[in-house]
Amino acid sequence: RYQLQPPDGNNRYWIDEISLFLGIWQGTKENGTGYWLRWWDQPGELLLWGSELVIEEQQRAQQERQRAEQERQRAEQERQRAEKLAAQLRAAGIEPQG
């Protein structure tokens, strides 16, 4: 039998059977701004909608691409620096090893 429970300090309702909070969230979803029922986990982290998860993953992938490109550029700069040093050694009559 259901018994009315008071909300927590964040005005959310704990649902013991599923170990989640249910509350009202104000924001935008699919071009609609308003109040939405949302779920939070026990530590208070908002559970993301599928569309939010997709956006988050796209952002993570973009950051990883940028990181990889920066690493590629760093490696290329290091290669060019090594080539320049090797050329300077050869010009001085020293054959570089490696």
PAKETOR-126797 format. One record per residue: residue in three letters; z, x, y of N, C-alpha, C, O in turn. Coordinates in steps of 0.1 Angstrom, whole numbers, padded with zeros to 4 digits, always signed. Atoms other than C-alpha are relative to their C-alpha. Layout:
<rs>
+------+-------+-------+-------+-------+-------+-------+-------+-------+-------+-------+-------+-------+
: firo :  n.pz :  n.px :  n.py : ca.pz : ca.px : ca.py :  c.pz :  c.px :  c.py :  o.pz :  o.px :  o.py :
+------+-------+-------+-------+-------+-------+-------+-------+-------+-------+-------+-------+-------+
:  ALA :     Z :     X :     Y :     Z :     X :     Y :     Z :     X :     Y :     Z :     X :     Y :
...
+------+-------+-------+-------+-------+-------+-------+-------+-------+-------+-------+-------+-------+
</rs>
This chain:
<rs>
+------+-------+-------+-------+-------+-------+-------+-------+-------+-------+-------+-------+-------+
: firo :  n.pz :  n.px :  n.py : ca.pz : ca.px : ca.py :  c.pz :  c.px :  c.py :  o.pz :  o.px :  o.py :
+------+-------+-------+-------+-------+-------+-------+-------+-------+-------+-------+-------+-------+
:  ARG : +0000 : +0008 : -0012 : +0000 : +0000 : +0000 : +0000 : +0009 : +0012 : +0007 : +0019 : +0013 :
:  TYR : +0002 : -0008 : -0012 : -0010 : +0013 : +0034 : +0012 : -0002 : +0009 : +0017 : -0014 : +0011 :
:  GLN : -0010 : +0001 : -0011 : +0017 : +0020 : +0060 : -0004 : +0007 : +0012 : -0009 : +0019 : +0011 :
:  LEU : +0005 : -0006 : -0013 : +0009 : +0027 : +0096 : +0008 : +0012 : +0002 : +0020 : +0013 : +0002 :
:  GLN : -0006 : -0013 : -0003 : +0016 : +0063 : +0104 : -0002 : +0003 : +0015 : -0013 : +0000 : +0020 :
:  PRO : +0002 : -0005 : -0013 : +0021 : +0078 : +0138 : -0009 : +0012 : +0001 : -0010 : +0019 : -0009 :
:  PRO : +0009 : -0012 : -0001 : -0005 : +0103 : +0151 : +0009 : +0013 : +0002 : +0020 : +0012 : +0006 :
:  ASP : -0007 : -0013 : -0003 : +0004 : +0140 : +0153 : -0001 : +0003 : +0015 : -0005 : -0005 : +0023 :
:  GLY : +0000 : -0004 : -0014 : +0007 : +0159 : +0185 : -0014 : +0001 : +0007 : -0015 : +0001 : +0019 :
:  ASN : +0014 : -0001 : -0005 : -0031 : +0161 : +0188 : -0006 : -0014 : -0001 : -0019 : -0016 : +0001 :
:  ASN : +0005 : +0014 : +0001 : -0034 : +0123 : +0184 : -0009 : -0002 : -0012 : -0019 : -0010 : -0012 :
:  ARG : +0008 : +0001 : +0012 : -0048 : +0127 : +0149 : +0009 : -0005 : -0011 : +0021 : -0004 : -0011 :
:  TYR : -0007 : +0006 : +0011 : -0038 : +0110 : +0117 : -0002 : +0007 : -0013 : -0013 : +0010 : -0017 :
:  TRP : +0001 : -0007 : +0013 : -0030 : +0129 : +0085 : -0002 : -0010 : -0011 : +0005 : -0020 : -0012 :
:  ILE : +0003 : +0008 : +0011 : -0045 : +0114 : +0054 : +0004 : +0009 : -0012 : -0004 : +0018 : -0016 :
:  ASP : -0005 : -0009 : +0011 : -0025 : +0129 : +0025 : -0009 : +0001 : -0012 : -0010 : +0011 : -0018 :
:  GLU : +0008 : +0000 : +0012 : -0048 : +0118 : -0003 : -0012 : +0009 : +0001 : -0016 : +0014 : -0010 :
:  ILE : +0011 : -0009 : -0001 : -0076 : +0140 : +0010 : +0003 : +0012 : +0008 : -0005 : +0021 : +0011 :
:  SER : -0005 : -0011 : -0007 : -0055 : +0165 : +0029 : -0009 : +0004 : +0013 : -0012 : +0015 : +0015 :
:  LEU : +0008 : -0002 : -0013 : -0074 : +0160 : +0062 : +0006 : -0009 : +0011 : +0013 : -0019 : +0008 :
:  PHE : -0003 : +0009 : -0012 : -0067 : +0147 : +0097 : -0013 : -0007 : +0004 : -0024 : -0002 : +0002 :
:  LEU : +0010 : +0008 : -0005 : -0088 : +0120 : +0111 : +0003 : -0003 : +0015 : +0015 : -0008 : +0018 :
:  GLY : -0003 : +0002 : -0014 : -0091 : +0117 : +0149 : -0013 : -0003 : +0008 : -0024 : -0003 : +0002 :
:  ILE : +0011 : +0003 : -0009 : -0113 : +0109 : +0178 : -0004 : +0013 : +0008 : +0005 : +0020 : +0013 :
:  TRP : +0005 : -0012 : -0007 : -0135 : +0137 : +0193 : -0010 : -0005 : +0010 : -0018 : -0014 : +0007 :
:  GLN : +0010 : +0004 : -0010 : -0154 : +0134 : +0225 : -0010 : +0011 : +0001 : -0007 : +0023 : +0003 :
:  GLY : +0011 : -0010 : -0001 : -0188 : +0151 : +0227 : -0013 : -0006 : -0003 : -0015 : -0018 : -0002 :
:  THR : +0014 : +0005 : +0001 : -0225 : +0149 : +0220 : -0004 : +0003 : -0015 : -0002 : +0013 : -0021 :
:  LYS : +0006 : -0001 : +0014 : -0242 : +0143 : +0186 : -0013 : -0007 : +0001 : -0014 : -0019 : +0005 :
:  GLU : +0013 : +0006 : +0001 : -0279 : +0137 : +0182 : -0004 : -0007 : +0013 : -0008 : -0019 : +0013 :
:  ASN : +0003 : +0005 : -0014 : -0284 : +0132 : +0220 : +0008 : -0012 : +0004 : +0005 : -0018 : +0014 :
:  GLY : -0009 : +0010 : -0004 : -0256 : +0107 : +0222 : +0014 : +0005 : +0003 : +0020 : +0012 : -0005 :
:  THR : -0013 : -0005 : -0004 : -0225 : +0114 : +0241 : +0010 : -0011 : +0000 : +0007 : -0023 : +0004 :
:  GLY : -0010 : +0011 : +0001 : -0193 : +0095 : +0234 : +0012 : +0005 : -0008 : +0015 : +0017 : -0009 :
:  TYR : -0012 : -0003 : +0008 : -0163 : +0093 : +0212 : -0004 : -0002 : -0015 : -0011 : -0012 : -0018 :
:  TRP : +0004 : +0000 : +0014 : -0167 : +0101 : +0175 : +0012 : +0002 : -0009 : +0021 : +0009 : -0005 :
:  LEU : -0011 : -0003 : +0010 : -0144 : +0099 : +0145 : -0004 : +0014 : -0007 : -0015 : +0015 : -0011 :
:  ARG : +0003 : -0013 : +0006 : -0141 : +0135 : +0132 : +0012 : +0003 : -0009 : +0023 : -0002 : -0008 :
:  TRP : -0010 : -0005 : +0010 : -0122 : +0153 : +0104 : +0004 : +0014 : +0005 : -0004 : +0022 : +0010 :
:  TRP : -0006 : -0013 : -0003 : -0099 : +0183 : +0109 : +0007 : +0004 : -0013 : +0013 : -0005 : -0020 :
:  ASP : -0008 : -0004 : +0012 : -0084 : +0204 : +0081 : +0014 : +0002 : +0004 : +0018 : +0000 : +0015 :
:  GLN : -0015 : -0001 : -0003 : -0047 : +0211 : +0078 : +0003 : +0010 : +0011 : +0013 : +0007 : +0019 :
:  PRO : -0003 : -0009 : -0011 : -0047 : +0242 : +0101 : -0005 : -0005 : +0014 : -0002 : +0001 : +0024 :
:  GLY : +0005 : +0006 : -0012 : -0065 : +0220 : +0127 : -0014 : +0004 : +0004 : -0018 : +0002 : +0015 :
:  GLU : +0014 : -0004 : -0002 : -0100 : +0234 : +0124 : -0009 : -0012 : -0002 : -0008 : -0019 : -0012 :
:  LEU : +0009 : +0011 : +0001 : -0127 : +0208 : +0131 : -0010 : +0003 : -0011 : -0016 : +0013 : -0012 :
:  LEU : +0011 : -0001 : +0011 : -0150 : +0202 : +0101 : -0013 : -0003 : +0007 : -0015 : -0014 : +0013 :
:  LEU : +0012 : +0001 : -0006 : -0185 : +0206 : +0112 : -0009 : -0010 : -0007 : -0009 : -0011 : -0019 :
:  TRP : +0010 : +0008 : +0006 : -0213 : +0181 : +0107 : -0011 : +0009 : -0005 : -0012 : +0020 : -0002 :
:  GLY : +0011 : -0008 : +0006 : -0243 : +0192 : +0087 : -0009 : +0006 : +0011 : -0013 : +0018 : +0010 :
:  SER : +0009 : -0005 : -0011 : -0264 : +0195 : +0119 : +0007 : +0012 : +0008 : +0000 : +0021 : +0012 :
:  GLU : -0007 : -0011 : -0006 : -0237 : +0218 : +0134 : +0000 : +0012 : -0008 : -0001 : +0023 : -0003 :
:  LEU : +0000 : -0011 : +0010 : -0236 : +0239 : +0103 : -0014 : +0007 : +0001 : -0015 : +0019 : +0000 :
:  VAL : +0013 : -0006 : -0001 : -0274 : +0244 : +0106 : -0001 : +0008 : +0012 : -0007 : +0019 : +0012 :
:  ILE : +0001 : -0007 : -0012 : -0272 : +0254 : +0142 : +0008 : +0013 : -0001 : +0004 : +0024 : +0004 :
:  GLU : -0009 : -0012 : +0002 : -0243 : +0278 : +0134 : -0007 : +0011 : -0008 : -0006 : +0023 : -0005 :
:  GLU : +0007 : -0010 : +0009 : -0263 : +0294 : +0106 : -0012 : +0006 : +0007 : -0015 : +0018 : +0005 :
:  GLN : +0012 : -0006 : -0008 : -0294 : +0298 : +0128 : +0005 : +0010 : +0010 : -0002 : +0020 : +0011 :
:  GLN : -0005 : -0009 : -0009 : -0273 : +0315 : +0154 : +0005 : +0013 : -0007 : +0002 : +0024 : -0002 :
:  ARG : -0005 : -0012 : +0008 : -0257 : +0338 : +0128 : -0012 : +0008 : -0005 : -0012 : +0021 : -0004 :
:  ALA : +0012 : -0007 : +0005 : -0292 : +0347 : +0114 : -0007 : +0007 : +0012 : -0011 : +0018 : +0010 :
:  GLN : +0006 : -0006 : -0011 : -0305 : +0354 : +0149 : +0008 : +0012 : +0004 : +0002 : +0023 : +0007 :
:  GLN : -0009 : -0011 : -0003 : -0275 : +0377 : +0156 : -0003 : +0011 : -0010 : -0003 : +0023 : -0006 :
:  GLU : +0003 : -0010 : +0010 : -0282 : +0395 : +0123 : -0013 : +0007 : +0002 : -0015 : +0019 : +0001 :
:  ARG : +0013 : -0006 : -0003 : -0319 : +0400 : +0132 : +0001 : +0009 : +0012 : -0005 : +0020 : +0012 :
:  GLN : -0001 : -0009 : -0012 : -0309 : +0414 : +0166 : +0008 : +0013 : -0004 : +0004 : +0024 : +0001 :
:  ARG : -0007 : -0011 : +0005 : -0284 : +0437 : +0149 : -0009 : +0010 : -0008 : -0008 : +0022 : -0006 :
:  ALA : +0009 : -0008 : +0008 : -0310 : +0449 : +0124 : -0010 : +0007 : +0009 : -0014 : +0019 : +0007 :
:  GLU : +0010 : -0006 : -0010 : -0335 : +0455 : +0153 : +0006 : +0011 : +0007 : +0000 : +0022 : +0009 :
:  GLN : -0007 : -0010 : -0007 : -0310 : +0475 : +0172 : +0002 : +0012 : -0009 : +0001 : +0024 : -0004 :
:  GLU : -0001 : -0011 : +0010 : -0303 : +0496 : +0141 : -0013 : +0007 : -0002 : -0013 : +0019 : -0003 :
:  ARG : +0013 : -0006 : +0002 : -0340 : +0501 : +0136 : -0004 : +0009 : +0011 : -0009 : +0020 : +0010 :
:  GLN : +0003 : -0008 : -0012 : -0344 : +0513 : +0172 : +0009 : +0013 : +0000 : +0004 : +0023 : +0004 :
:  ARG : -0009 : -0011 : +0000 : -0314 : +0536 : +0168 : -0005 : +0011 : -0010 : -0006 : +0023 : -0006 :
:  ALA : +0006 : -0010 : +0010 : -0329 : +0552 : +0137 : -0012 : +0006 : +0004 : -0015 : +0018 : +0002 :
:  GLU : +0013 : -0006 : -0005 : -0363 : +0556 : +0153 : +0003 : +0010 : +0011 : -0003 : +0021 : +0011 :
:  GLN : -0004 : -0009 : -0010 : -0346 : +0573 : +0183 : +0005 : +0013 : -0006 : +0002 : +0024 : -0002 :
:  GLU : -0005 : -0011 : +0007 : -0328 : +0596 : +0159 : -0011 : +0008 : -0006 : -0011 : +0021 : -0006 :
:  ARG : +0012 : -0007 : +0007 : -0360 : +0604 : +0140 : -0008 : +0008 : +0011 : -0011 : +0020 : +0008 :
:  GLN : +0008 : -0007 : -0011 : -0378 : +0613 : +0173 : +0008 : +0012 : +0005 : +0002 : +0022 : +0008 :
:  ARG : -0008 : -0012 : -0005 : -0349 : +0635 : +0184 : +0000 : +0011 : -0010 : -0002 : +0023 : -0006 :
:  ALA : +0001 : -0010 : +0010 : -0349 : +0653 : +0151 : -0014 : +0007 : +0000 : -0014 : +0019 : -0002 :
:  GLU : +0014 : -0005 : -0001 : -0387 : +0658 : +0154 : -0001 : +0010 : +0012 : -0007 : +0021 : +0010 :
:  LYS : +0000 : -0008 : -0012 : -0383 : +0672 : +0189 : +0008 : +0013 : -0002 : +0003 : +0024 : +0002 :
:  LEU : -0008 : -0012 : +0003 : -0356 : +0696 : +0178 : -0007 : +0009 : -0010 : -0007 : +0021 : -0008 :
:  ALA : +0008 : -0008 : +0010 : -0377 : +0708 : +0148 : -0011 : +0007 : +0007 : -0014 : +0018 : +0004 :
:  ALA : +0011 : -0006 : -0008 : -0406 : +0714 : +0172 : +0005 : +0011 : +0008 : -0002 : +0022 : +0009 :
:  GLN : -0006 : -0010 : -0008 : -0384 : +0734 : +0195 : +0004 : +0012 : -0008 : +0002 : +0024 : -0004 :
:  LEU : -0004 : -0011 : +0009 : -0371 : +0755 : +0166 : -0013 : +0007 : -0005 : -0013 : +0020 : -0005 :
:  ARG : +0013 : -0006 : +0004 : -0407 : +0761 : +0154 : -0006 : +0009 : +0011 : -0011 : +0020 : +0009 :
:  ALA : +0005 : -0008 : -0012 : -0417 : +0772 : +0189 : +0008 : +0013 : +0002 : +0002 : +0022 : +0007 :
:  ALA : -0009 : -0012 : -0001 : -0388 : +0797 : +0188 : -0002 : +0009 : -0013 : +0005 : +0019 : -0014 :
:  GLY : +0002 : -0008 : +0012 : -0401 : +0810 : +0154 : +0009 : -0002 : -0011 : +0010 : +0006 : -0020 :
:  ILE : -0010 : +0004 : +0010 : -0375 : +0793 : +0133 : -0005 : -0012 : -0008 : -0008 : -0022 : -0002 :
:  GLU : +0005 : +0011 : +0008 : -0386 : +0771 : +0104 : +0013 : -0009 : -0004 : +0021 : -0004 : -0011 :
:  PRO : -0012 : +0009 : +0003 : -0361 : +0741 : +0102 : +0000 : -0003 : -0015 : -0010 : -0004 : -0021 :
:  GLN : -0002 : +0003 : +0014 : -0347 : +0733 : +0068 : +0002 : -0015 : -0001 : +0008 : -0021 : +0009 :
:  GLY : -0004 : +0014 : +0002 : -0345 : +0698 : +0054 : -0012 : -0008 : +0000 : -0012 : -0021 : -0001 :
+------+-------+-------+-------+-------+-------+-------+-------+-------+-------+-------+-------+-------+
</rs>
